[in-house]
Amino acid sequence: RATGTDMRITIKAAKSGFFGLGVDRRNEAKHGVYLKAGESATLLSGNTNLATGVMLYVFGADRIGELDLTGVTPGQQGWDISELKAIEVLKLGSATYLPSNHAGGVLTTLSLGKLPFLRVLDVQNFPVSVIDAKQCPKLTDIRLTGSSVAQLDLPVSSKIARLSLPATIASISMNNLQQLTYPGTLSF
């Protein structure tokens, strides 16, 4: 479920094909577009919901290279990104992101599962508190500033070179991250 004002998502195709956005229906796209690999589009829901939210379904998820969800506030119920087989960039937040009110409960646990091509994860200013990225070996850039993340599990031996942490971090699992450096003193 997701909430927001004039909810929309922005995608960039990793592979050519049809992409669509369904609202409360798995079998009907409210807005659709054909994209060639490398092209981008914003899919509009035509919906504003600040109460319990609506279910959003993304058609063509297995061909999406970049997914920007900053135009919605996802909830925990119904959250499933397992079909994002080609995803390289996932944005749930940004430096200017403001979550909408979500009476149905906001996404608090972000379990990424197996996303073998994911390089960039941006959840800045998003109220997620737990992130499990253990099965995302290509991660290089994780942006968590301003989020509510208290627990972060990173993939072993990944090439993470940029990691911005929030003040809320209490537990972080880091093992053999040779690309990650810190110019000063690091203390926890």
N, C-alpha and C positions, 0 to 999 in steps of 0.2 A: 504494500500500500504506500501511497505517496501523497503529500500535500503540497500546496503552493498556490501562488497567484499566477494565472495564465501559464500553467505548467508546460515545460518544453524540455527536450533533450537535444544535444548536439552530438552528431556522430561523424566519424571519418572512416571511409571504407578501406579495409585492408584488401578486400577482394570485390570485384564488381558484382552487382546484383540488386535486388529489390530490398528496401528497408522500409519498415513501417512502425507506427506506434498505435497500439490498441488501448482503449480505455474501458476497463471493466469487461472486456470481451477478448478471449484468446483467438477467436476465429475471424475477427474483423478489424482492419486497420482504419483508424480515424484519419490518419495522415500518412501518406506513403510517397516514396521517391525511388527512382533508379539512379544508382551512383556507380561510376567507374572507380577502380582502385585509386586511392589518393584523394578523391573528391569528398567534400564535406557538405552536410546539410543540417538544418535545425528542424526537428519534428515537433509539431505543435499538437497539444492535446485538446485545445479549445475548451479547457476546463480550469476552473478555480475551485479548490476545495481546501478549506482550512479547519475542517472538523476531523472526521475519522479517516479521510483520504479515499483515494480510488486506486484500483489495481491498474498498473501500467504494464503493457506487454510490448516488448521490442521484437519486431520481426526481422530476421536476417542477422541475429545476434552473433552467429558463428562467423560472419564476415566483417565484423566491426573491428577496426584497428584502434580507434580512439573513441571513448565514451565520456561525455561531459554531462553530469547530472546536477550541475549547479542551478538549474532552472526548476528543480523540484527538491523536496525533502523526503527521502525514502524512509519508510518505516521498517521495523523488524519483520512484521507479518508479510509473508509472501516473497521476501527477499531471496532471489536466486540468480546468480550470475554464472552458473555452471556452463552455459552455452557460449560464453565469450571466449571461444577457442583461440582467436587470433588477436585478442586485445593486447595493446602495447602501452596505452595511456588510459588510466581511469581517474576521473576527477569527480569527487563528491563534494569538494569544497574549494575555496580559493582565498586569496588574501582579502577579498572584499565580500565573501559569502556571508549571508545572514539566513539561518534556517527559519522556515515558517513554523507556525504553531502546529503541533501534531498531537491531537487528542488521542489518537490511536496508538501512540508510542513511536518514538523515533528509532532509527537503526542505531543500536548501541554496540552490537558485536558484529564485526566485519570479518567473516571467515572467507578468505579469497579462494580457497580450494586450489586446484591445479590450473594455474594460468601460466603456461610455460614461456610466453612471450612478453609478459607484463614487465615494463621497464620503469614506468613512472606511476606513482600513487600519490594523489593530492587530496588530503582530507582536512586542509586548513580551515579552521573555524567551524568544523562540523562536529556535532556532539557525540560522536562515536567514542566508546571507552576501551574497547578491546579489539586488537587487530591481529589476525593470524595470517601471516604471509609466508609460512614455512615451505610451501610448495610452489613458490614463485622465484625460480633460480636466476632469472635475468634482471631482477630489480636493481636499478642503479640510482634512483632518485625517489626519496620518500619525504613528503612535506606534511608535517603534523602540527605546525605552529598554530596556536589558538584553539586547537581541538581539545577534547576531553579525554584523550587517550591516556590510560593508566597502565595498560599492559600491551606490549608489542613483541611478537615472536617473528624473528627474521629468518630467512633461509640460510643454511650453512654454506659457507664459501661463496656467497654471491658477490657481485661486483659493485655493491653499494658504495657510491662515492659522495653522495649528498644525503644527509639525514638531519632534518630539522625537527626537534622535539618540543613538545609543549611542557609547561610547568607542572602539569598533572601526572607526568610519567612516574610510575612507581616500580615497574618491572619491565625489563627489556632483555631479550635473549639474543646475544650476538656471539657468533662462533666463526672464526677464521674469515673476517671481513677485511682483507688485505688492502682494498682500495680506499677504505675509510680512514681519513687522517684528521687530526685535530691540532691546530697550531699552538694551543696553550695547554693548560692543565685541565684534565677532565676528571670531575669528581661526581659521585652519586651519593 
